Amino acid sequence: MKNRILRLALVVLAVAGQAAAGFFVFQQEQAHSAARQAVIGLTREAARVQSMIVELRGAQAGMVATGQDAGFWVPKVGALVQDAATGLKNIDRATLDTEAAQDLAAATEGLAAFSRASDRVRDLLGNNEPLTASSLAFGDAAQHLTTASGALANVAPTQAVAVDARISRARWREAYVLLGAAAFTILALLLLLPRVRQPERDTPETAPLAGGLGLSLGAPASADLDALGTSGFDLDIPRIAAATDPLPEQPHESELEIVDDLRRESQLRLNTEAQVDLAETAKLCGDLARVKEGSELPALLARASELLDASGIVVWIAEPGGSVLRPAASHGYSEHTMAKMGTLGVTAENAVSVTFRNGLMQVVRGTKERNGAVVAPINTSSGCVGAVAAEIRHGAEASPAVQSVSAIVAAQLASLVAETTTA
């Protein structure tokens, strides 16, 4: 193509196409990041409301317990119901997927039904009917709270699944846009390439066909043979003089050690975006919400370890007084190992103690000699009561998905721990 205006136009269009594709991908990735942050915020808000629901169970029991002052517990139940309802209203339903919005609506309805049942319990107590009030408190009212808790536990995992599905579809669109821009750029480059003309040369009259194809029938010169090697094709044969060059200094590590180091570093980089089966996470949260006996917890921790690709999980709970932490449940460690762990001081400088003190998740990066770890706080309405420490393999502790699911499991365990302490 010789026309300068057309050549310039092709260059401008190619650059504009690349810039537009890059800007589109940038906007999409910003939207993906915002959606994931919204899921994390939703998870935290749902965990906060869950802690209120757990406290409601204890307060409801206090209303009808013998020897308790109903005048104290009735206002407390009303205040907790109001706070939990406000927390549910603060969740923006417009940003939720259909299934997640349905779960949120079920949780809201369950809380409203509990509020109505609680008002009736209050009236029965006012009419001096404690037996009927107790039956209602531990029957319908408790069932409404269980329904609200179970539905709320599914909101964040269901929304996370929907967000991941939308992001996956958007990534395909990004790939198509980038491929289209790249194809147009390649086409423009091909059009801009100059055409190479074959030099005119005198050819023997006896070989017009070969000369017309631009093929040389002459024998190669002796200098060409020297450059190519004795066969004319040994381009990779090293020079004899090169054999006298000194060998490079050998590394201090063996070849196997270097390969192993590179493999481990590669795995750590690749697994920072490790994903977690959120559908299975939702089932795990539902099962945690239905735990009645402590013997059920190890099996659920085993499922959590499989989800997070963790070699082991330990649930640390603060003893009365809050001066030390002790391992309350675990998976993946022998009894001898758990006995060696003992207790941890809350003022100690380790990930579990730091998590308990500030109530924030701690991430310990792994190395080639040891696994990493994610330590999530067990927060209730009265503060942090413990931590869940998961030993993560393959460098996946830096994955936002692994950290988010760890926070979800810790939040669900917060409901169980608070319910146990108030029982």
C-alpha positions as CSV (number, residue, x, y, z in Angstrom):
1,M,0.0,0.0,0.0
2,K,1.6,3.3,-1.2
3,N,-1.1,5.8,-0.3
4,R,0.3,7.6,2.8
5,I,-3.2,8.7,3.9
6,L,-4.5,5.2,3.9
7,R,-1.4,3.9,5.7
8,L,-1.8,6.6,8.4
9,A,-5.5,5.8,8.7
10,L,-4.7,2.1,9.2
11,V,-2.1,2.9,11.9
12,V,-4.6,5.2,13.7
13,L,-7.4,2.7,13.6
14,A,-5.1,-0.1,14.8
15,V,-3.9,2.0,17.8
16,A,-7.4,3.2,18.5
17,G,-8.7,-0.4,18.5
18,Q,-6.0,-1.6,20.9
19,A,-6.6,1.4,23.2
20,A,-10.4,0.8,23.1
21,A,-9.9,-3.0,23.9
22,G,-7.6,-2.2,26.7
23,F,-9.9,0.4,28.2
24,F,-12.9,-2.1,27.9
25,V,-10.9,-4.8,29.7
26,F,-9.8,-2.3,32.4
27,Q,-13.4,-1.2,33.1
28,Q,-14.5,-4.8,33.2
29,E,-11.8,-5.8,35.7
30,Q,-12.6,-2.8,37.8
31,A,-16.3,-3.9,37.9
32,H,-15.1,-7.5,38.8
33,S,-13.1,-6.2,41.7
34,A,-16.0,-4.1,42.9
35,A,-18.3,-7.1,42.7
36,R,-15.9,-9.2,44.7
37,Q,-15.5,-6.5,47.3
38,A,-19.3,-6.3,47.6
39,V,-19.5,-10.0,48.3
40,I,-16.9,-9.6,51.0
41,G,-18.9,-6.7,52.5
42,L,-22.1,-8.8,52.2
43,T,-20.4,-11.7,54.1
44,R,-19.4,-9.4,56.9
45,E,-22.8,-7.8,57.3
46,A,-24.5,-11.2,57.2
47,A,-22.1,-12.5,59.9
48,R,-22.9,-9.5,62.1
49,V,-26.7,-10.1,61.8
50,Q,-26.1,-13.8,62.4
51,S,-24.4,-12.9,65.7
52,M,-27.5,-10.9,66.7
53,I,-29.8,-13.8,65.9
54,V,-27.7,-16.1,68.1
55,E,-27.9,-13.5,70.9
56,L,-31.7,-13.4,70.3
57,R,-32.0,-17.1,71.1
58,G,-30.4,-16.6,74.5
59,A,-32.5,-13.5,75.3
60,Q,-35.7,-15.2,74.3
61,A,-34.8,-18.1,76.6
62,G,-34.2,-15.5,79.4
63,M,-37.7,-14.1,79.0
64,V,-39.4,-17.4,80.0
65,A,-36.7,-18.8,82.3
66,T,-37.7,-19.3,85.9
67,G,-36.3,-16.7,88.2
68,Q,-35.4,-14.2,85.4
69,D,-36.8,-10.7,85.3
70,A,-39.0,-10.4,82.3
71,G,-38.8,-6.7,82.6
72,F,-35.2,-6.8,81.6
73,W,-35.3,-9.4,78.9
74,V,-38.4,-8.2,77.0
75,P,-36.9,-4.8,76.1
76,K,-33.6,-6.5,75.2
77,V,-35.3,-8.9,72.8
78,G,-37.1,-6.0,71.2
79,A,-33.9,-4.0,70.8
80,L,-32.1,-7.0,69.3
81,V,-34.9,-7.7,66.8
82,Q,-34.8,-4.0,65.8
83,D,-31.0,-4.1,65.3
84,A,-31.2,-7.4,63.3
85,A,-34.0,-6.0,61.1
86,T,-32.0,-2.9,60.4
87,G,-29.0,-5.0,59.5
88,L,-31.0,-6.9,56.9
89,K,-32.4,-3.7,55.5
90,N,-28.9,-2.3,55.1
91,I,-28.2,-5.1,52.6
92,D,-28.8,-3.7,49.1
93,R,-31.2,-6.1,47.5
94,A,-30.9,-4.4,44.1
95,T,-27.3,-5.7,43.8
96,L,-28.2,-9.3,44.7
97,D,-28.8,-12.2,42.4
98,T,-32.3,-13.6,42.3
99,E,-31.6,-16.6,44.5
100,A,-29.6,-14.5,47.0
101,A,-32.4,-12.0,47.1
102,Q,-34.9,-14.8,47.8
103,D,-32.7,-16.1,50.7
104,L,-32.5,-12.5,52.1
105,A,-36.3,-12.2,51.8
106,A,-36.7,-15.6,53.7
107,A,-34.4,-14.4,56.4
108,T,-36.3,-11.1,56.7
109,E,-39.7,-13.0,56.9
110,G,-38.3,-15.4,59.5
111,L,-37.1,-12.5,61.7
112,A,-40.5,-10.8,61.3
113,A,-42.3,-14.0,62.3
114,F,-40.1,-14.3,65.3
115,S,-40.9,-10.8,66.3
116,R,-44.6,-11.5,66.2
117,A,-44.1,-14.7,68.2
118,S,-42.0,-12.8,70.7
119,D,-44.7,-10.2,71.1
120,R,-47.2,-13.0,71.9
121,V,-44.8,-14.5,74.4
122,R,-44.6,-11.1,76.1
123,D,-48.4,-10.8,76.3
124,L,-48.7,-14.3,77.7
125,L,-46.1,-13.5,80.4
126,G,-48.1,-10.3,81.2
127,N,-51.3,-12.5,81.6
128,N,-49.4,-14.8,84.0
129,E,-49.3,-17.8,81.6
130,P,-45.6,-18.8,81.9
131,L,-46.1,-22.4,80.6
132,T,-47.8,-21.3,77.4
133,A,-45.2,-18.6,76.9
134,S,-42.4,-21.1,77.4
135,S,-43.9,-23.5,74.9
136,L,-44.3,-20.7,72.3
137,A,-40.7,-19.4,72.9
138,F,-39.0,-22.8,72.5
139,G,-41.4,-23.9,69.7
140,D,-42.6,-21.5,67.0
141,A,-40.3,-18.6,68.0
142,A,-37.2,-20.8,68.0
143,Q,-38.2,-22.3,64.7
144,H,-38.6,-18.9,63.1
145,L,-35.1,-17.9,64.3
146,T,-33.6,-21.2,62.8
147,T,-35.3,-20.4,59.5
148,A,-33.9,-16.9,59.5
149,S,-30.4,-18.0,60.4
150,G,-30.3,-20.8,57.8
151,A,-31.6,-18.5,55.0
152,L,-29.2,-15.7,56.0
153,A,-26.2,-18.2,55.9
154,N,-27.0,-18.9,52.3
155,V,-27.1,-15.3,51.1
156,A,-23.4,-14.5,50.8
157,P,-22.3,-17.9,49.3
158,T,-25.2,-17.8,46.7
159,Q,-24.3,-14.3,45.7
160,A,-20.6,-15.3,45.4
161,V,-21.6,-18.1,43.0
162,A,-23.6,-15.7,40.9
163,V,-20.8,-13.1,40.8
164,D,-18.3,-15.7,39.7
165,A,-20.6,-16.9,37.0
166,R,-21.0,-13.3,35.7
167,I,-17.3,-12.7,35.8
168,S,-16.7,-15.9,33.9
169,R,-19.0,-14.8,31.1
170,A,-17.5,-11.4,31.1
171,R,-14.0,-12.8,30.7
172,W,-15.1,-14.5,27.5
173,R,-16.3,-11.2,26.2
174,E,-13.0,-9.6,27.1
175,A,-11.2,-12.4,25.3
176,Y,-13.3,-11.8,22.1
177,V,-12.6,-8.1,22.3
178,L,-8.9,-8.6,22.7
179,L,-8.8,-11.2,19.9
180,G,-10.7,-8.9,17.6
181,A,-8.3,-6.0,18.2
182,A,-5.3,-8.2,17.7
183,A,-6.7,-9.6,14.5
184,F,-7.3,-6.1,13.1
185,T,-3.8,-5.0,14.1
186,I,-2.2,-8.0,12.4
187,L,-4.3,-7.3,9.3
188,A,-3.2,-3.6,9.3
189,L,0.5,-4.7,9.7
190,L,0.1,-7.1,6.7
191,L,-1.3,-4.3,4.6
192,L,1.4,-2.0,5.6
193,L,4.3,-4.4,4.8
194,P,6.2,-3.3,1.6
195,R,6.1,-5.7,-1.3
196,V,9.6,-7.2,-2.0
197,R,10.5,-7.1,-5.7
198,Q,12.7,-9.8,-7.1
199,P,15.8,-8.4,-8.7
200,E,16.0,-8.8,-12.4
201,R,18.8,-11.1,-13.5
202,D,19.9,-12.6,-16.7
203,T,18.9,-16.3,-16.9
204,P,20.0,-18.8,-19.4
205,E,17.6,-19.3,-22.3
206,T,17.5,-23.0,-21.6
207,A,15.8,-22.5,-18.1
208,P,13.0,-19.9,-18.6
209,L,10.6,-21.6,-16.1
210,A,13.1,-21.6,-13.2
211,G,14.1,-18.1,-13.8
212,G,10.4,-17.0,-13.9
213,L,10.0,-18.4,-10.4
214,G,12.9,-16.5,-9.0
215,L,14.9,-19.7,-8.3
216,S,18.7,-19.8,-8.5
217,L,20.1,-22.8,-10.4
218,G,23.8,-21.8,-9.9
219,A,26.0,-23.7,-7.5
220,P,26.8,-22.1,-4.1
221,A,30.1,-20.3,-3.7
222,S,32.8,-21.9,-1.6
223,A,32.5,-19.1,1.1
224,D,28.8,-20.1,1.5
225,L,29.7,-23.7,2.1
226,D,32.2,-22.7,4.7
227,A,29.6,-20.6,6.5
228,L,27.0,-23.4,6.4
229,G,29.2,-26.3,7.2
230,T,30.3,-29.2,5.1
231,S,26.8,-30.4,4.4
232,G,25.4,-27.0,3.7
233,F,22.7,-27.4,6.5
234,D,24.7,-27.8,9.7
235,L,23.7,-24.4,11.1
236,D,23.8,-25.7,14.7
237,I,27.2,-27.2,14.6
238,P,29.4,-25.3,17.1
239,R,32.7,-23.9,16.0
240,I,35.8,-25.8,16.9
241,A,37.2,-22.8,18.7
242,A,34.1,-22.6,20.9
243,A,35.1,-25.9,22.5
244,T,38.1,-24.1,24.1
245,D,35.9,-21.5,25.8
246,P,35.8,-21.9,29.6
247,L,32.7,-23.5,31.0
248,P,30.4,-21.3,33.2
249,E,30.6,-21.6,36.9
250,Q,28.3,-24.3,38.2
251,P,25.6,-23.1,40.7
252,H,25.9,-24.0,44.3
253,E,22.6,-25.8,44.3
254,S,22.2,-29.1,42.4
255,E,20.0,-29.2,39.3
256,L,17.3,-31.1,41.1
257,E,17.2,-28.5,43.8
258,I,16.9,-25.6,41.3
259,V,14.1,-27.4,39.4
260,D,12.3,-28.1,42.7
261,D,12.6,-24.4,43.8
262,L,11.3,-23.2,40.4
263,R,8.4,-25.6,40.6
264,R,7.4,-24.5,44.1
265,E,7.7,-20.8,43.2
266,S,5.6,-21.4,40.0
267,Q,2.9,-23.2,42.1
268,L,2.8,-20.3,44.6
269,R,2.3,-17.7,41.8
270,L,-0.3,-19.8,40.0
271,N,-2.4,-20.6,43.1
272,T,-2.8,-17.0,44.3
273,E,-6.0,-17.0,42.3
274,A,-7.2,-20.4,43.5
275,Q,-10.9,-20.7,43.6
276,V,-13.2,-22.5,46.1
277,D,-16.4,-24.5,45.4
278,L,-18.9,-22.0,46.7
279,A,-21.9,-24.3,46.2
280,E,-20.2,-26.8,48.6
281,T,-19.4,-23.9,50.9
282,A,-23.1,-23.0,51.1
283,K,-23.9,-26.6,52.0
284,L,-21.2,-26.6,54.7
285,C,-22.6,-23.4,56.2
286,G,-26.1,-24.9,56.3
287,D,-24.8,-28.0,58.0
288,L,-22.9,-25.9,60.6
289,A,-26.0,-24.0,61.4
290,R,-27.7,-27.3,62.3
291,V,-25.0,-28.6,64.6
292,K,-26.4,-29.9,67.9
293,E,-23.6,-31.9,69.3
294,G,-19.9,-31.1,69.5
295,S,-19.1,-34.5,68.1
296,E,-20.4,-33.4,64.7
297,L,-17.8,-30.6,64.4
298,P,-14.7,-32.6,63.3
299,A,-16.4,-34.0,60.3
300,L,-17.5,-30.5,59.2
301,L,-14.0,-29.2,59.8
302,A,-12.7,-32.0,57.5
303,R,-15.1,-30.7,54.8
304,A,-13.8,-27.2,55.3
305,S,-10.2,-28.4,55.0
306,E,-11.0,-30.1,51.7
307,L,-12.7,-26.9,50.4
308,L,-9.7,-24.7,51.3
309,D,-7.0,-27.3,50.3
310,A,-5.9,-27.1,53.9
311,S,-3.7,-29.7,55.6
312,G,-5.3,-29.0,58.9
313,I,-7.7,-26.6,60.8
314,V,-7.8,-25.7,64.5
315,V,-10.6,-23.8,66.2
316,W,-9.1,-21.7,69.1
317,I,-11.5,-20.5,71.8
318,A,-10.7,-18.0,74.6
319,E,-11.0,-19.4,78.1
320,P,-13.1,-17.5,80.7
321,G,-11.3,-14.3,81.5
322,G,-9.8,-14.0,78.0
323,S,-6.2,-14.5,79.0
324,V,-5.4,-17.6,77.0
325,L,-6.6,-19.4,73.9
326,R,-7.1,-23.2,73.8
327,P,-7.7,-25.5,70.9
328,A,-11.4,-26.6,71.1
329,A,-11.7,-28.6,67.9
330,S,-9.4,-29.6,65.0
331,H,-8.9,-31.7,61.9
332,G,-5.7,-33.0,60.3
333,Y,-3.6,-33.1,63.4
334,S,-2.8,-36.1,65.7
335,E,-3.7,-36.1,69.4
336,H,0.0,-35.9,70.2
337,T,0.4,-32.8,68.0
338,M,-2.7,-31.1,69.6
339,A,-1.3,-31.9,73.1
340,K,2.0,-30.2,72.2
341,M,0.1,-27.1,71.0
342,G,-1.2,-26.5,74.5
343,T,-2.6,-23.0,75.0
344,L,-1.6,-19.6,73.6
345,G,-1.4,-16.3,75.5
346,V,-3.5,-13.6,74.0
347,T,-0.6,-11.2,74.3
348,A,1.8,-13.5,72.4
349,E,3.2,-12.5,69.0
350,N,1.7,-15.1,66.7
351,A,-1.0,-15.1,64.1
352,V,-3.7,-16.6,66.3
353,S,-3.2,-14.3,69.2
354,V,-2.9,-11.2,67.0
355,T,-6.2,-12.2,65.2
356,F,-7.9,-12.5,68.6
357,R,-6.6,-9.2,69.9
358,N,-7.6,-7.0,66.9
359,G,-10.5,-9.1,65.5
360,L,-9.1,-9.0,62.0
361,M,-7.9,-11.8,59.6
362,Q,-4.2,-12.6,59.5
363,V,-2.5,-14.2,56.5
364,V,0.8,-15.9,56.9
365,R,2.6,-16.5,53.5
366,G,4.1,-19.9,52.9
367,T,7.6,-20.7,51.8
368,K,9.2,-23.7,50.1
369,E,9.8,-25.3,53.5
370,R,6.4,-24.7,55.1
371,N,2.7,-24.1,54.2
372,G,1.0,-20.8,54.6
373,A,-1.9,-20.1,56.9
374,V,-5.2,-18.1,57.1
375,V,-6.4,-17.2,60.6
376,A,-10.0,-15.8,60.7
377,P,-11.5,-14.2,63.8
378,I,-14.6,-15.7,65.5
379,N,-16.5,-12.4,66.1
380,T,-19.8,-12.2,68.1
381,S,-21.8,-9.3,69.3
382,S,-19.8,-9.3,72.5
383,G,-16.4,-9.2,70.7
384,C,-13.9,-11.7,69.4
385,V,-14.1,-15.0,71.2
386,G,-11.6,-17.1,69.3
387,A,-10.1,-17.8,65.9
388,V,-10.1,-20.4,63.1
389,A,-6.6,-21.2,61.9
390,A,-6.2,-23.1,58.5
391,E,-2.9,-24.4,57.3
392,I,-3.1,-23.8,53.5
393,R,-1.1,-25.7,50.9
394,H,0.3,-24.7,47.5
395,G,0.5,-21.0,48.2
396,A,-3.3,-20.5,48.0
397,E,-3.4,-18.5,51.3
398,A,-3.1,-15.3,49.2
399,S,-6.3,-16.1,47.2
400,P,-9.2,-13.8,47.9
401,A,-11.6,-16.7,47.5
402,V,-9.8,-18.8,50.1
403,Q,-9.7,-15.9,52.5
404,S,-13.4,-15.1,52.0
405,V,-14.5,-18.7,52.6
406,S,-12.4,-18.9,55.7
407,A,-14.2,-15.8,57.0
408,I,-17.6,-17.4,56.1
409,V,-16.7,-20.5,58.0
410,A,-15.5,-18.5,61.0
411,A,-18.7,-16.4,61.0
412,Q,-20.8,-19.6,61.0
413,L,-18.7,-21.0,63.8
414,A,-19.3,-17.7,65.7
415,S,-23.0,-18.5,65.8
416,L,-22.3,-22.0,67.1
417,V,-19.8,-20.7,69.8
418,A,-22.2,-18.0,70.9
419,E,-25.1,-20.4,71.1
420,T,-23.0,-22.8,73.2
421,T,-21.9,-20.1,75.6
422,T,-25.4,-18.8,76.2
423,A,-26.9,-22.3,76.6
